[in-house]
Amino acid sequence: MISRVLGAGFALSVSLALSCTSIKPLYAGDRRPADEVGMLKMVTNGAITSIGGRSLEGRAYELLPGDYSIEFRAILRGTELHPSLEGQRNTIQCQSRITVEATHEYQITRTRPKSPMMANNERQSPGSTKIFYQFKVYVVDLDPTGKPIGSIEALCSW
């Protein structure tokens, strides 16, 4: 009896843990097959806060193909900005635009992939001011095999 209760409790805790980190569909209706959707994932410290103007708080979403504005926050260690800020954490707000293709994964990351990228894929909104510190945040487009095929540097502000 006790082992059944413990087993059920374990199963419930695993189920809850998986649901907190699972990819959430961001479209109406039943879940679509993987070959009909793209995925947006936060793979650095932070959270996705808006997709297409819809307020959110998560790390991974399934999206139908199309153009989306995205907003997210990234968390930086203080020493990434200046050595005197050791022990501090800073949050920056970022935004970007992506064109989602089915079967592609879009990762928000602090690391730009090492494979060759097309220079014209990097863009900045007209009239915006870009401040260069020691950090950059990218949205990286991965093809269905997981190979990086493009990246966009996100626009970030304090």
Secondary structure, 3 states (H helix, E strand, C coil): CHHHHHHHHHHHHHHHHHHHHCCEECCCCCCCCHHHCEEEEECCCEEEEEECCEEEEECEEEECCEEEEEEEEEEEEHHHCCHHHCCCEEEEEEEEEEEECCCCEEEEECCCCCCCCCHHHCCCCCCCCCCCCCCCCEEEEECCCCCEEEEEECEEEC
